[in-house]
Amino acid sequence: MLDKPAPQSQLRATGPLAGFRIVEFAGIGPGPFACMMLADMGAEVVTLDRVGAKKSLKSVAGRGRKIVELDLKDKAAIAQVLDLLAGADALIEGFRPGVMERLGLGPDVVRARNPKLVYGRMTGWGQEGPLANAAGHDINYISITGALASIGPKERPVPPLNLVGDFGGGALYIVVGVLAALLEASKSGKGQVVDAAMCDGAASLMSMFFDMTAIGRWVEGRENNFIDGGAHFYGVYECSCGNFVSVGSIEPQFYALLRQHAGLSEECFDAQMDRKAWPQLREKLVKIFKSKTREDWCKIMEGTDICFAPILTMAEAPKHPHMAARNVFVERHGVTQPAPAPRFSRTPSAIREPEVAEIGALVSAWKAGR
C-alpha cells in the first residue's frame, strides 16, 4: 500500500523539461535520484512500482512523481505498460541485464511500438561483459576503475559514501545520456538505448587523473599527490574545538594568502611544491590549526581567496549563511532536503508533490495529449 497521499500541489511544471514524459521502473539508488532530477526539471515522471511497495510520498528522491502500483508478472499489466510507453518520450530502468526482456518490455518490443522512445538502462557493470550479471554495489563499481584506490589515507582506501559510483558515475550519466538522446531524437525522430553503467561513469570521472598521470603530475599511491591529501596546502585540519576545516590553496597567490593569514612565515614554507617537504609542512599546519577553534579560523579565513571552508555536518550545512542565502536546502513535510539543481533563469525547476495515479487514466491522458 502507498502512504496517505500528500496534498496535491498546485504548482505547474515550469522547468525546461516540462512536456516530456518519462516512465521509471522503480528501483533504488541512482535510478530514483536521476528521475528526481528530471522531475524537478519539469518532466512528467510516472513511476511503476510493485503492488504493496509501501512507497513513501515524503521521500526526497521520490518527489515529483505519478506513482502506479501494478504486477509486472500479469500479462494484462504488461499490455497496459506498453500502451503507456507508446506515449512516452523516455524510459528508465535499473534491473540486471535481461530482466526487461523477460518481462516482454525489452528495447526491441517497446521501440517497435514507439520508435522515438529513448530507452535508458542504469546498471553497475553495463549491459555486457564478464561481470554484467553479477551483483554489486557502488563500492565494487568504483573499485575496478582506479577511483577507490586513489581515495583515502596511505593506510587504506576509504569509500567516498556512494557519491562516485551511484550518483556521480551513475545517476548523472544516465541523466546526461537520456537528455542527449532526447535532443537527438527531436531531430531524427528515432530513439535509442542509453547504456549507463556506473563503472563506465566512475571511470569517466577519473579522466583528469589519467591525464595528469600521462604528463607526470600524478603518481600511484594515496597521499602522494597535491589533491589527494598529500600536500599540506590542500587538506583537512582539526581545530581546537574538535571540528574541522578544509584548505585548498593550490595556486601561488592563494598559497601566499594562506601563509599570510595563518602566520606561515618560516622559510620552509617557500617549498610549496616540493613533495619531500610536504609531510613536515603538514605537521606544522596540524599544530597551527589546532591552536584555534573552527569559528576563529572562519573569522580569519572565510570569504578570502585562500580557498577555505569549514567542514559542516548535514545538520549544520543548511544553516550556513551562504547556503541559507541561496536557499540550497528547503523543508518539505518537516524534512530538510536539497533544493533542485541546477538553476534556470527562465524555466525554473521546482519540487512538486508526488501523487498516486491509475495507469489506464494516464494512458488515456497521454493519448489525448499527443
SVG drawing of the C-alpha trace seen along z (x, -y; Angstrom):
<svg xmlns="http://www.w3.org/2000/svg" viewBox="-9 -38 73 52">
<polyline fill="none" stroke="black" stroke-width="0.4" points="0.0,0.0 1.1,-3.6 1.4,-6.1 -1.5,-8.5 -1.3,-10.8 0.2,-14.2 -1.9,-17.3 -1.9,-17.9 0.5,-20.7 -1.0,-23.5 2.5,-24.2 2.6,-23.5 5.6,-22.1 7.7,-25.0 11.2,-23.5 13.0,-23.1 11.7,-19.5 8.0,-20.5 6.0,-18.4 8.4,-15.5 7.0,-12.1 9.3,-9.6 8.4,-6.2 10.5,-5.0 10.6,-1.4 11.1,-1.6 14.5,-0.7 17.0,-2.0 19.9,-4.4 20.9,-6.1 17.7,-5.5 15.3,-7.3 17.9,-10.1 18.1,-10.6 14.3,-10.6 14.1,-13.1 16.3,-15.5 14.2,-15.0 11.0,-15.6 12.5,-18.7 13.3,-20.0 9.6,-19.7 9.3,-16.3 6.2,-14.2 7.7,-11.1 5.5,-8.1 7.0,-5.5 5.8,-1.9 6.2,0.0 5.2,3.3 1.8,3.8 2.2,3.2 5.5,1.4 4.6,-1.0 6.2,-3.9 6.7,-7.0 5.2,-10.1 7.5,-12.1 10.7,-10.6 13.3,-13.1 14.4,-11.1 10.8,-10.1 9.5,-13.6 7.6,-14.9 6.3,-11.5 3.0,-10.0 3.1,-6.6 1.4,-3.5 1.4,-0.1 1.0,3.0 2.1,6.6 4.6,6.9 4.0,10.7 0.5,10.0 0.2,10.1 -2.7,7.6 -0.5,5.2 2.3,5.6 -0.1,4.6 -1.1,1.5 2.6,0.6 3.2,1.0 0.2,-1.3 1.7,-3.9 5.2,-3.6 3.6,-4.3 3.1,-7.8 6.3,-8.3 9.5,-10.1 11.8,-8.1 12.0,-5.0 14.5,-4.5 15.1,-1.1 17.8,0.3 17.3,4.0 20.0,6.6 20.6,7.2 17.8,9.4 15.1,8.7 13.2,6.3 13.4,8.6 12.0,11.5 9.1,9.3 8.3,8.6 9.5,5.0 12.9,5.1 14.0,2.3 13.1,4.1 9.5,4.7 9.0,1.3 10.6,-0.7 8.5,1.3 5.5,-0.5 7.3,-3.8 10.3,-4.3 11.1,-7.7 11.4,-6.3 14.7,-6.8 15.4,-3.7 17.7,-4.4 19.3,-1.4 21.0,-2.0 23.3,0.8 26.5,1.2 28.6,3.3 26.8,2.5 24.7,4.5 27.5,6.9 30.9,8.0 32.1,10.8 30.5,9.1 27.3,7.9 25.1,10.3 26.9,10.3 25.6,8.5 27.4,5.4 27.2,2.1 28.8,-1.3 32.0,-0.3 32.6,2.5 31.9,0.4 34.4,-2.2 37.0,0.4 37.7,1.5 38.1,-2.0 41.1,-3.2 38.9,-5.6 38.6,-3.9 42.3,-3.0 43.0,-6.8 40.8,-8.0 41.8,-7.9 44.9,-7.9 48.0,-5.9 46.9,-3.0 43.7,-2.1 41.2,-3.3 38.1,-5.0 34.7,-4.7 33.5,-8.2 29.9,-7.4 28.2,-6.2 28.7,-9.6 31.2,-8.5 29.6,-5.3 25.8,-5.5 25.3,-9.2 28.3,-10.7 29.1,-7.9 25.5,-6.5 22.6,-9.0 24.3,-12.0 25.5,-10.0 22.0,-8.5 20.5,-12.0 23.1,-13.4 22.7,-10.3 18.9,-10.4 18.8,-14.2 21.3,-13.9 19.3,-11.1 16.1,-13.1 17.8,-16.0 18.9,-13.8 15.5,-12.1 13.9,-15.5 15.9,-15.9 16.0,-12.3 12.6,-11.1 14.4,-7.9 15.1,-6.9 17.9,-4.7 19.2,-2.7 21.3,-4.5 23.6,-2.1 24.7,-3.9 27.0,-1.7 28.3,-3.0 31.7,-1.6 31.8,-3.4 30.7,-6.7 33.2,-6.4 36.0,-5.7 35.0,-8.7 35.1,-10.8 38.8,-9.8 39.7,-11.4 41.7,-14.2 43.8,-11.9 44.7,-9.7 45.6,-12.9 47.8,-14.1 49.4,-10.7 50.3,-10.8 52.2,-14.2 53.9,-13.1 51.8,-15.2 50.2,-12.3 51.7,-9.2 50.2,-6.0 49.6,-5.8 47.3,-7.8 48.5,-10.9 51.3,-11.3 49.6,-14.0 48.6,-17.6 44.8,-17.0 44.6,-13.5 45.7,-14.7 49.5,-14.5 50.1,-18.3 50.0,-20.5 48.1,-23.2 45.2,-21.0 43.6,-19.1 41.6,-18.8 42.7,-20.1 41.3,-19.7 40.7,-22.7 41.0,-23.1 37.2,-22.6 37.3,-19.2 35.7,-20.4 37.5,-20.5 38.2,-23.0 39.3,-22.5 42.0,-24.3 42.7,-24.2 45.4,-26.8 46.8,-25.3 47.6,-28.5 50.7,-30.5 48.6,-33.6 46.2,-31.6 49.0,-29.9 50.6,-33.3 47.3,-34.3 47.2,-31.1 50.7,-31.9 49.8,-35.4 46.6,-34.6 48.0,-31.5 51.3,-33.1 53.4,-30.7 56.5,-33.0 59.1,-30.2 61.3,-29.8 60.5,-26.1 57.0,-27.1 58.6,-28.5 58.9,-25.0 55.2,-24.7 55.5,-22.1 58.4,-20.1 56.8,-16.7 59.6,-15.7 58.8,-18.7 55.0,-18.1 54.9,-15.7 56.9,-18.1 54.9,-21.2 51.7,-19.3 52.7,-18.5 53.4,-22.2 50.0,-23.1 48.3,-20.5 49.7,-22.3 48.8,-25.7 45.1,-24.9 44.8,-23.1 45.6,-26.4 42.2,-28.0 38.6,-26.9 36.8,-26.4 34.8,-29.6 38.1,-31.5 39.5,-30.3 36.3,-31.2 36.6,-34.7 40.2,-34.8 39.9,-33.0 36.3,-32.6 35.5,-34.8 39.1,-35.3 40.9,-33.8 42.7,-31.3 40.1,-28.7 38.9,-27.9 35.7,-26.5 34.5,-25.0 33.6,-21.3 30.0,-21.2 27.7,-18.3 24.5,-17.6 22.7,-19.3 24.9,-22.4 25.1,-22.9 21.6,-24.4 22.3,-27.0 25.5,-28.3 24.9,-31.9 25.9,-31.2 23.7,-28.1 20.8,-29.9 21.1,-33.0 20.9,-30.8 18.2,-28.5 20.3,-25.5 18.2,-23.5 14.4,-23.5 12.0,-21.9 9.2,-19.6 6.9,-17.6 9.3,-18.5 12.2,-17.1 15.2,-19.3 16.4,-18.4 18.5,-19.8 16.6,-22.1 16.6,-21.3 19.8,-21.9 21.0,-23.3 19.1,-26.6 17.4,-28.0 16.8,-31.7 13.6,-31.5 12.2,-28.0 13.0,-27.4 12.9,-23.9 10.6,-23.2 9.7,-20.5 6.3,-19.0 4.4,-16.6 4.1,-13.0 0.7,-11.6 -1.0,-8.2 -2.2,-7.5 -4.0,-4.9 -2.3,-3.6 -5.5,-3.5 -6.2,-7.1 -2.6,-8.0 -2.7,-6.1 -5.9,-8.0 -4.5,-11.3 -1.2,-10.8 -3.1,-9.6 -5.3,-12.7 -2.3,-14.9 -0.4,-13.6"/>
</svg>
